[in-house]
Amino acid sequence: MQQEIDYAKLGEKIKDLRQSMGLTQDNLAEMVSCNTSHISNIENNHTKVSLNVLLAIANALNTSIDYLLSNQYENCALALDNEILRAIANFNIEEKERVLRIIHAL
């Protein structure tokens, strides 16, 4: 059975990530080389995002398409694991040890 992409969930994830990075729709549109209304339409599920634009959005938000779609497929833990690794990749050793202590505390 073929599963359909939930574009509403995808748009919400893009919006949440964009906002968490302190970016406006204008900022993201400029980074992706599209207009602001297109970003708004994607985030509000008024249009389906093309694969090319989705890739550009993922790159602009420093994430992966995998992560943007992670709440829509069964093995979403792998995408989240990769996103955690990406988030701490540039940390120095002390910061990574601090993150590890926090993880163990959880």
Phi and psi in radians as a Rosetta constraint file:
Dihedral C 1 N 2 CA 2 C 2 CIRCULARHARMONIC -1.462 0.35
Dihedral N 2 CA 2 C 2 N 3 CIRCULARHARMONIC 2.271 0.35
Dihedral C 2 N 3 CA 3 C 3 CIRCULARHARMONIC -1.656 0.35
Dihedral N 3 CA 3 C 3 N 4 CIRCULARHARMONIC 2.396 0.35
Dihedral C 3 N 4 CA 4 C 4 CIRCULARHARMONIC -1.572 0.35
Dihedral N 4 CA 4 C 4 N 5 CIRCULARHARMONIC 2.547 0.35
Dihedral C 4 N 5 CA 5 C 5 CIRCULARHARMONIC -1.281 0.35
Dihedral N 5 CA 5 C 5 N 6 CIRCULARHARMONIC 2.330 0.35
Dihedral C 5 N 6 CA 6 C 6 CIRCULARHARMONIC -1.531 0.35
Dihedral N 6 CA 6 C 6 N 7 CIRCULARHARMONIC 1.695 0.35
Dihedral C 6 N 7 CA 7 C 7 CIRCULARHARMONIC -1.203 0.35
Dihedral N 7 CA 7 C 7 N 8 CIRCULARHARMONIC -0.411 0.35
Dihedral C 7 N 8 CA 8 C 8 CIRCULARHARMONIC -1.176 0.35
Dihedral N 8 CA 8 C 8 N 9 CIRCULARHARMONIC -0.795 0.35
Dihedral C 8 N 9 CA 9 C 9 CIRCULARHARMONIC -1.117 0.35
Dihedral N 9 CA 9 C 9 N 10 CIRCULARHARMONIC -0.709 0.35
Dihedral C 9 N 10 CA 10 C 10 CIRCULARHARMONIC -1.090 0.35
Dihedral N 10 CA 10 C 10 N 11 CIRCULARHARMONIC -0.789 0.35
Dihedral C 10 N 11 CA 11 C 11 CIRCULARHARMONIC -1.076 0.35
Dihedral N 11 CA 11 C 11 N 12 CIRCULARHARMONIC -0.715 0.35
Dihedral C 11 N 12 CA 12 C 12 CIRCULARHARMONIC -1.092 0.35
Dihedral N 12 CA 12 C 12 N 13 CIRCULARHARMONIC -0.731 0.35
Dihedral C 12 N 13 CA 13 C 13 CIRCULARHARMONIC -1.129 0.35
Dihedral N 13 CA 13 C 13 N 14 CIRCULARHARMONIC -0.745 0.35
Dihedral C 13 N 14 CA 14 C 14 CIRCULARHARMONIC -1.079 0.35
Dihedral N 14 CA 14 C 14 N 15 CIRCULARHARMONIC -0.803 0.35
Dihedral C 14 N 15 CA 15 C 15 CIRCULARHARMONIC -1.080 0.35
Dihedral N 15 CA 15 C 15 N 16 CIRCULARHARMONIC -0.819 0.35
Dihedral C 15 N 16 CA 16 C 16 CIRCULARHARMONIC -1.047 0.35
Dihedral N 16 CA 16 C 16 N 17 CIRCULARHARMONIC -0.787 0.35
Dihedral C 16 N 17 CA 17 C 17 CIRCULARHARMONIC -1.176 0.35
Dihedral N 17 CA 17 C 17 N 18 CIRCULARHARMONIC -0.738 0.35
Dihedral C 17 N 18 CA 18 C 18 CIRCULARHARMONIC -1.030 0.35
Dihedral N 18 CA 18 C 18 N 19 CIRCULARHARMONIC -0.836 0.35
Dihedral C 18 N 19 CA 19 C 19 CIRCULARHARMONIC -1.149 0.35
Dihedral N 19 CA 19 C 19 N 20 CIRCULARHARMONIC -0.661 0.35
Dihedral C 19 N 20 CA 20 C 20 CIRCULARHARMONIC -1.137 0.35
Dihedral N 20 CA 20 C 20 N 21 CIRCULARHARMONIC -0.404 0.35
Dihedral C 20 N 21 CA 21 C 21 CIRCULARHARMONIC -1.593 0.35
Dihedral N 21 CA 21 C 21 N 22 CIRCULARHARMONIC 0.008 0.35
Dihedral C 21 N 22 CA 22 C 22 CIRCULARHARMONIC 1.293 0.35
Dihedral N 22 CA 22 C 22 N 23 CIRCULARHARMONIC 0.422 0.35
Dihedral C 22 N 23 CA 23 C 23 CIRCULARHARMONIC -1.719 0.35
Dihedral N 23 CA 23 C 23 N 24 CIRCULARHARMONIC 2.512 0.35
Dihedral C 23 N 24 CA 24 C 24 CIRCULARHARMONIC -1.559 0.35
Dihedral N 24 CA 24 C 24 N 25 CIRCULARHARMONIC 2.948 0.35
Dihedral C 24 N 25 CA 25 C 25 CIRCULARHARMONIC -1.077 0.35
Dihedral N 25 CA 25 C 25 N 26 CIRCULARHARMONIC -0.630 0.35
Dihedral C 25 N 26 CA 26 C 26 CIRCULARHARMONIC -1.053 0.35
Dihedral N 26 CA 26 C 26 N 27 CIRCULARHARMONIC -0.792 0.35
Dihedral C 26 N 27 CA 27 C 27 CIRCULARHARMONIC -1.032 0.35
Dihedral N 27 CA 27 C 27 N 28 CIRCULARHARMONIC -0.861 0.35
Dihedral C 27 N 28 CA 28 C 28 CIRCULARHARMONIC -1.116 0.35
Dihedral N 28 CA 28 C 28 N 29 CIRCULARHARMONIC -0.734 0.35
Dihedral C 28 N 29 CA 29 C 29 CIRCULARHARMONIC -1.037 0.35
Dihedral N 29 CA 29 C 29 N 30 CIRCULARHARMONIC -0.727 0.35
Dihedral C 29 N 30 CA 30 C 30 CIRCULARHARMONIC -1.126 0.35
Dihedral N 30 CA 30 C 30 N 31 CIRCULARHARMONIC -0.734 0.35
Dihedral C 30 N 31 CA 31 C 31 CIRCULARHARMONIC -1.138 0.35
Dihedral N 31 CA 31 C 31 N 32 CIRCULARHARMONIC -0.555 0.35
Dihedral C 31 N 32 CA 32 C 32 CIRCULARHARMONIC -1.634 0.35
Dihedral N 32 CA 32 C 32 N 33 CIRCULARHARMONIC -0.167 0.35
Dihedral C 32 N 33 CA 33 C 33 CIRCULARHARMONIC 1.107 0.35
Dihedral N 33 CA 33 C 33 N 34 CIRCULARHARMONIC 0.854 0.35
Dihedral C 33 N 34 CA 34 C 34 CIRCULARHARMONIC -2.423 0.35
Dihedral N 34 CA 34 C 34 N 35 CIRCULARHARMONIC 3.140 0.35
Dihedral C 34 N 35 CA 35 C 35 CIRCULARHARMONIC -1.591 0.35
Dihedral N 35 CA 35 C 35 N 36 CIRCULARHARMONIC 2.783 0.35
Dihedral C 35 N 36 CA 36 C 36 CIRCULARHARMONIC -1.057 0.35
Dihedral N 36 CA 36 C 36 N 37 CIRCULARHARMONIC -0.657 0.35
Dihedral C 36 N 37 CA 37 C 37 CIRCULARHARMONIC -1.114 0.35
Dihedral N 37 CA 37 C 37 N 38 CIRCULARHARMONIC -0.533 0.35
Dihedral C 37 N 38 CA 38 C 38 CIRCULARHARMONIC -1.178 0.35
Dihedral N 38 CA 38 C 38 N 39 CIRCULARHARMONIC -0.742 0.35
Dihedral C 38 N 39 CA 39 C 39 CIRCULARHARMONIC -1.074 0.35
Dihedral N 39 CA 39 C 39 N 40 CIRCULARHARMONIC -0.788 0.35
Dihedral C 39 N 40 CA 40 C 40 CIRCULARHARMONIC -1.038 0.35
Dihedral N 40 CA 40 C 40 N 41 CIRCULARHARMONIC -0.770 0.35
Dihedral C 40 N 41 CA 41 C 41 CIRCULARHARMONIC -1.118 0.35
Dihedral N 41 CA 41 C 41 N 42 CIRCULARHARMONIC -0.629 0.35
Dihedral C 41 N 42 CA 42 C 42 CIRCULARHARMONIC -1.172 0.35
Dihedral N 42 CA 42 C 42 N 43 CIRCULARHARMONIC -0.843 0.35
Dihedral C 42 N 43 CA 43 C 43 CIRCULARHARMONIC -1.128 0.35
Dihedral N 43 CA 43 C 43 N 44 CIRCULARHARMONIC -0.521 0.35
Dihedral C 43 N 44 CA 44 C 44 CIRCULARHARMONIC -1.789 0.35
Dihedral N 44 CA 44 C 44 N 45 CIRCULARHARMONIC 0.236 0.35
Dihedral C 44 N 45 CA 45 C 45 CIRCULARHARMONIC 1.033 0.35
Dihedral N 45 CA 45 C 45 N 46 CIRCULARHARMONIC 0.654 0.35
Dihedral C 45 N 46 CA 46 C 46 CIRCULARHARMONIC -1.674 0.35
Dihedral N 46 CA 46 C 46 N 47 CIRCULARHARMONIC -0.189 0.35
Dihedral C 46 N 47 CA 47 C 47 CIRCULARHARMONIC -2.627 0.35
Dihedral N 47 CA 47 C 47 N 48 CIRCULARHARMONIC 2.704 0.35
Dihedral C 47 N 48 CA 48 C 48 CIRCULARHARMONIC -1.544 0.35
Dihedral N 48 CA 48 C 48 N 49 CIRCULARHARMONIC 2.373 0.35
Dihedral C 48 N 49 CA 49 C 49 CIRCULARHARMONIC -1.435 0.35
Dihedral N 49 CA 49 C 49 N 50 CIRCULARHARMONIC 2.387 0.35
Dihedral C 49 N 50 CA 50 C 50 CIRCULARHARMONIC -1.314 0.35
Dihedral N 50 CA 50 C 50 N 51 CIRCULARHARMONIC 2.815 0.35
Dihedral C 50 N 51 CA 51 C 51 CIRCULARHARMONIC -1.098 0.35
Dihedral N 51 CA 51 C 51 N 52 CIRCULARHARMONIC -0.682 0.35
Dihedral C 51 N 52 CA 52 C 52 CIRCULARHARMONIC -1.090 0.35
Dihedral N 52 CA 52 C 52 N 53 CIRCULARHARMONIC -0.765 0.35
Dihedral C 52 N 53 CA 53 C 53 CIRCULARHARMONIC -1.231 0.35
Dihedral N 53 CA 53 C 53 N 54 CIRCULARHARMONIC -0.668 0.35
Dihedral C 53 N 54 CA 54 C 54 CIRCULARHARMONIC -1.068 0.35
Dihedral N 54 CA 54 C 54 N 55 CIRCULARHARMONIC -0.724 0.35
Dihedral C 54 N 55 CA 55 C 55 CIRCULARHARMONIC -1.099 0.35
Dihedral N 55 CA 55 C 55 N 56 CIRCULARHARMONIC -0.754 0.35
Dihedral C 55 N 56 CA 56 C 56 CIRCULARHARMONIC -1.108 0.35
Dihedral N 56 CA 56 C 56 N 57 CIRCULARHARMONIC -0.689 0.35
Dihedral C 56 N 57 CA 57 C 57 CIRCULARHARMONIC -1.133 0.35
Dihedral N 57 CA 57 C 57 N 58 CIRCULARHARMONIC -0.801 0.35
Dihedral C 57 N 58 CA 58 C 58 CIRCULARHARMONIC -1.024 0.35
Dihedral N 58 CA 58 C 58 N 59 CIRCULARHARMONIC -0.774 0.35
Dihedral C 58 N 59 CA 59 C 59 CIRCULARHARMONIC -1.128 0.35
Dihedral N 59 CA 59 C 59 N 60 CIRCULARHARMONIC -0.752 0.35
Dihedral C 59 N 60 CA 60 C 60 CIRCULARHARMONIC -1.113 0.35
Dihedral N 60 CA 60 C 60 N 61 CIRCULARHARMONIC -0.608 0.35
Dihedral C 60 N 61 CA 61 C 61 CIRCULARHARMONIC -1.594 0.35
Dihedral N 61 CA 61 C 61 N 62 CIRCULARHARMONIC 0.116 0.35
Dihedral C 61 N 62 CA 62 C 62 CIRCULARHARMONIC 0.935 0.35
Dihedral N 62 CA 62 C 62 N 63 CIRCULARHARMONIC 0.844 0.35
Dihedral C 62 N 63 CA 63 C 63 CIRCULARHARMONIC -2.430 0.35
Dihedral N 63 CA 63 C 63 N 64 CIRCULARHARMONIC -2.950 0.35
Dihedral C 63 N 64 CA 64 C 64 CIRCULARHARMONIC -2.091 0.35
Dihedral N 64 CA 64 C 64 N 65 CIRCULARHARMONIC 2.732 0.35
Dihedral C 64 N 65 CA 65 C 65 CIRCULARHARMONIC -1.052 0.35
Dihedral N 65 CA 65 C 65 N 66 CIRCULARHARMONIC -0.631 0.35
Dihedral C 65 N 66 CA 66 C 66 CIRCULARHARMONIC -0.901 0.35
Dihedral N 66 CA 66 C 66 N 67 CIRCULARHARMONIC -0.849 0.35
Dihedral C 66 N 67 CA 67 C 67 CIRCULARHARMONIC -1.195 0.35
Dihedral N 67 CA 67 C 67 N 68 CIRCULARHARMONIC -0.709 0.35
Dihedral C 67 N 68 CA 68 C 68 CIRCULARHARMONIC -1.084 0.35
Dihedral N 68 CA 68 C 68 N 69 CIRCULARHARMONIC -0.527 0.35
Dihedral C 68 N 69 CA 69 C 69 CIRCULARHARMONIC -1.767 0.35
Dihedral N 69 CA 69 C 69 N 70 CIRCULARHARMONIC 0.090 0.35
Dihedral C 69 N 70 CA 70 C 70 CIRCULARHARMONIC -1.065 0.35
Dihedral N 70 CA 70 C 70 N 71 CIRCULARHARMONIC -0.453 0.35
Dihedral C 70 N 71 CA 71 C 71 CIRCULARHARMONIC -1.514 0.35
Dihedral N 71 CA 71 C 71 N 72 CIRCULARHARMONIC 0.232 0.35
Dihedral C 71 N 72 CA 72 C 72 CIRCULARHARMONIC -2.077 0.35
Dihedral N 72 CA 72 C 72 N 73 CIRCULARHARMONIC 0.036 0.35
Dihedral C 72 N 73 CA 73 C 73 CIRCULARHARMONIC -2.422 0.35
Dihedral N 73 CA 73 C 73 N 74 CIRCULARHARMONIC 2.887 0.35
Dihedral C 73 N 74 CA 74 C 74 CIRCULARHARMONIC -1.148 0.35
Dihedral N 74 CA 74 C 74 N 75 CIRCULARHARMONIC -0.675 0.35
Dihedral C 74 N 75 CA 75 C 75 CIRCULARHARMONIC -1.680 0.35
Dihedral N 75 CA 75 C 75 N 76 CIRCULARHARMONIC 0.859 0.35
Dihedral C 75 N 76 CA 76 C 76 CIRCULARHARMONIC -1.228 0.35
Dihedral N 76 CA 76 C 76 N 77 CIRCULARHARMONIC -0.332 0.35
Dihedral C 76 N 77 CA 77 C 77 CIRCULARHARMONIC -1.082 0.35
Dihedral N 77 CA 77 C 77 N 78 CIRCULARHARMONIC -0.630 0.35
Dihedral C 77 N 78 CA 78 C 78 CIRCULARHARMONIC -1.100 0.35
Dihedral N 78 CA 78 C 78 N 79 CIRCULARHARMONIC -0.745 0.35
Dihedral C 78 N 79 CA 79 C 79 CIRCULARHARMONIC -1.112 0.35
Dihedral N 79 CA 79 C 79 N 80 CIRCULARHARMONIC -0.702 0.35
Dihedral C 79 N 80 CA 80 C 80 CIRCULARHARMONIC -1.179 0.35
Dihedral N 80 CA 80 C 80 N 81 CIRCULARHARMONIC -0.710 0.35
Dihedral C 80 N 81 CA 81 C 81 CIRCULARHARMONIC -1.000 0.35
Dihedral N 81 CA 81 C 81 N 82 CIRCULARHARMONIC -0.792 0.35
Dihedral C 81 N 82 CA 82 C 82 CIRCULARHARMONIC -1.139 0.35
Dihedral N 82 CA 82 C 82 N 83 CIRCULARHARMONIC -0.639 0.35
Dihedral C 82 N 83 CA 83 C 83 CIRCULARHARMONIC -1.179 0.35
Dihedral N 83 CA 83 C 83 N 84 CIRCULARHARMONIC -0.663 0.35
Dihedral C 83 N 84 CA 84 C 84 CIRCULARHARMONIC -1.112 0.35
Dihedral N 84 CA 84 C 84 N 85 CIRCULARHARMONIC -0.785 0.35
Dihedral C 84 N 85 CA 85 C 85 CIRCULARHARMONIC -1.067 0.35
Dihedral N 85 CA 85 C 85 N 86 CIRCULARHARMONIC -0.705 0.35
Dihedral C 85 N 86 CA 86 C 86 CIRCULARHARMONIC -1.128 0.35
Dihedral N 86 CA 86 C 86 N 87 CIRCULARHARMONIC -0.679 0.35
Dihedral C 86 N 87 CA 87 C 87 CIRCULARHARMONIC -1.149 0.35
Dihedral N 87 CA 87 C 87 N 88 CIRCULARHARMONIC -0.572 0.35
Dihedral C 87 N 88 CA 88 C 88 CIRCULARHARMONIC -1.799 0.35
Dihedral N 88 CA 88 C 88 N 89 CIRCULARHARMONIC 0.050 0.35
Dihedral C 88 N 89 CA 89 C 89 CIRCULARHARMONIC -0.979 0.35
Dihedral N 89 CA 89 C 89 N 90 CIRCULARHARMONIC -0.647 0.35
Dihedral C 89 N 90 CA 90 C 90 CIRCULARHARMONIC -1.667 0.35
Dihedral N 90 CA 90 C 90 N 91 CIRCULARHARMONIC 0.102 0.35
Dihedral C 90 N 91 CA 91 C 91 CIRCULARHARMONIC -1.236 0.35
Dihedral N 91 CA 91 C 91 N 92 CIRCULARHARMONIC 2.616 0.35
Dihedral C 91 N 92 CA 92 C 92 CIRCULARHARMONIC -1.403 0.35
Dihedral N 92 CA 92 C 92 N 93 CIRCULARHARMONIC 3.059 0.35
Dihedral C 92 N 93 CA 93 C 93 CIRCULARHARMONIC -1.076 0.35
Dihedral N 93 CA 93 C 93 N 94 CIRCULARHARMONIC -0.667 0.35
Dihedral C 93 N 94 CA 94 C 94 CIRCULARHARMONIC -1.144 0.35
Dihedral N 94 CA 94 C 94 N 95 CIRCULARHARMONIC -0.718 0.35
Dihedral C 94 N 95 CA 95 C 95 CIRCULARHARMONIC -1.145 0.35
Dihedral N 95 CA 95 C 95 N 96 CIRCULARHARMONIC -0.705 0.35
Dihedral C 95 N 96 CA 96 C 96 CIRCULARHARMONIC -1.130 0.35
Dihedral N 96 CA 96 C 96 N 97 CIRCULARHARMONIC -0.684 0.35
Dihedral C 96 N 97 CA 97 C 97 CIRCULARHARMONIC -1.132 0.35
Dihedral N 97 CA 97 C 97 N 98 CIRCULARHARMONIC -0.666 0.35
Dihedral C 97 N 98 CA 98 C 98 CIRCULARHARMONIC -1.114 0.35
Dihedral N 98 CA 98 C 98 N 99 CIRCULARHARMONIC -0.743 0.35
Dihedral C 98 N 99 CA 99 C 99 CIRCULARHARMONIC -1.090 0.35
Dihedral N 99 CA 99 C 99 N 100 CIRCULARHARMONIC -0.738 0.35
Dihedral C 99 N 100 CA 100 C 100 CIRCULARHARMONIC -1.094 0.35
Dihedral N 100 CA 100 C 100 N 101 CIRCULARHARMONIC -0.716 0.35
Dihedral C 100 N 101 CA 101 C 101 CIRCULARHARMONIC -1.097 0.35
Dihedral N 101 CA 101 C 101 N 102 CIRCULARHARMONIC -0.682 0.35
Dihedral C 101 N 102 CA 102 C 102 CIRCULARHARMONIC -1.121 0.35
Dihedral N 102 CA 102 C 102 N 103 CIRCULARHARMONIC -0.741 0.35
Dihedral C 102 N 103 CA 103 C 103 CIRCULARHARMONIC -1.067 0.35
Dihedral N 103 CA 103 C 103 N 104 CIRCULARHARMONIC -0.773 0.35
Dihedral C 103 N 104 CA 104 C 104 CIRCULARHARMONIC -1.138 0.35
Dihedral N 104 CA 104 C 104 N 105 CIRCULARHARMONIC -0.580 0.35
Dihedral C 104 N 105 CA 105 C 105 CIRCULARHARMONIC -1.192 0.35
Dihedral N 105 CA 105 C 105 N 106 CIRCULARHARMONIC -0.506 0.35
